Amino acid sequence: MRLSVVDDPDTAQVHVRAVEYGCYHFRVHRP
């Protein structure tokens, strides 16, 4: 899984969706 949402604009969109679904906890432990 690629959690580098800051490096991938497309993945950033997925991250936005993840936050909307309340899945923000998947990068809480990320720097």
Backbone as JSON, one array per atom type, in Angstrom:
{
  "sequence": "MRLSVVDDPDTAQVHVRAVEYGCYHFRVHRP",
  "N": [[0.85, -1.2, 0.0], [0.52, 2.2, -0.85], [1.31, 4.91, 0.98], [2.17, 7.38, 0.55], [0.84, 9.97, 0.17], [1.44, 12.57, -0.16], [3.19, 12.66, -2.16], [1.96, 11.7, -4.31], [-0.46, 12.97, -6.26], [-2.78, 11.78, -7.26], [-3.18, 9.71, -5.47], [-3.64, 11.24, -3.35], [-6.22, 12.11, -3.68], [-7.53, 9.74, -3.14], [-6.87, 9.54, -0.52], [-8.29, 11.65, 0.54], [-10.86, 10.68, 0.24], [-10.64, 8.54, 1.97], [-10.43, 9.82, 4.4], [-12.94, 10.94, 4.51], [-14.44, 8.68, 4.85], [-13.74, 8.06, 7.33], [-11.37, 6.78, 7.73], [-9.03, 7.8, 8.5], [-7.24, 7.04, 10.36], [-5.33, 5.42, 9.33], [-3.03, 6.72, 8.69], [-2.16, 7.9, 10.92], [-0.04, 7.09, 12.41], [1.97, 7.86, 10.84], [4.75, 9.89, 9.81]],
  "CA": [[0.0, 0.0, 0.0], [1.31, 3.43, -0.92], [0.74, 5.92, 1.87], [2.83, 8.64, 0.23], [-0.19, 10.8, -0.46], [2.02, 13.89, -0.41], [4.01, 12.54, -3.35], [1.09, 11.29, -5.41], [-1.72, 13.74, -6.31], [-3.88, 10.84, -7.47], [-3.38, 9.01, -4.21], [-4.16, 12.25, -2.43], [-7.67, 12.05, -3.85], [-7.96, 8.54, -2.43], [-6.71, 9.87, 0.9], [-9.43, 12.51, 0.88], [-11.99, 9.77, 0.38], [-10.4, 7.74, 3.17], [-10.76, 10.68, 5.54], [-14.39, 11.08, 4.52], [-15.0, 7.43, 5.36], [-13.29, 7.89, 8.71], [-10.23, 5.87, 7.73], [-7.85, 8.65, 8.65], [-6.34, 6.42, 11.33], [-4.31, 4.63, 8.64], [-1.77, 7.44, 8.58], [-1.93, 8.58, 12.19], [1.29, 6.72, 12.86], [2.92, 8.26, 9.81], [5.4, 11.17, 10.1]],
  "C": [[0.88, 1.24, 0.0], [0.63, 4.5, -0.09], [1.37, 7.28, 1.62], [1.87, 9.55, -0.52], [0.37, 12.16, -0.82], [2.85, 13.87, -1.68], [3.17, 12.18, -4.57], [-0.25, 12.02, -5.35], [-2.93, 12.82, -6.46], [-4.22, 10.11, -6.19], [-3.96, 9.96, -3.18], [-5.68, 12.27, -2.49], [-8.23, 10.86, -3.08], [-7.9, 8.8, -0.93], [-7.87, 10.71, 1.37], [-10.66, 11.65, 1.11], [-11.87, 8.96, 1.66], [-10.78, 8.54, 4.4], [-12.27, 10.82, 5.66], [-15.06, 9.83, 5.09], [-14.54, 7.15, 6.78], [-12.11, 6.93, 8.81], [-8.93, 6.63, 7.89], [-6.82, 8.02, 9.56], [-5.21, 5.65, 10.65], [-3.01, 5.39, 8.45], [-1.49, 8.27, 9.83], [-0.52, 8.31, 12.68], [2.36, 7.05, 11.83], [3.48, 9.64, 10.13], [4.83, 12.31, 9.26]]
}
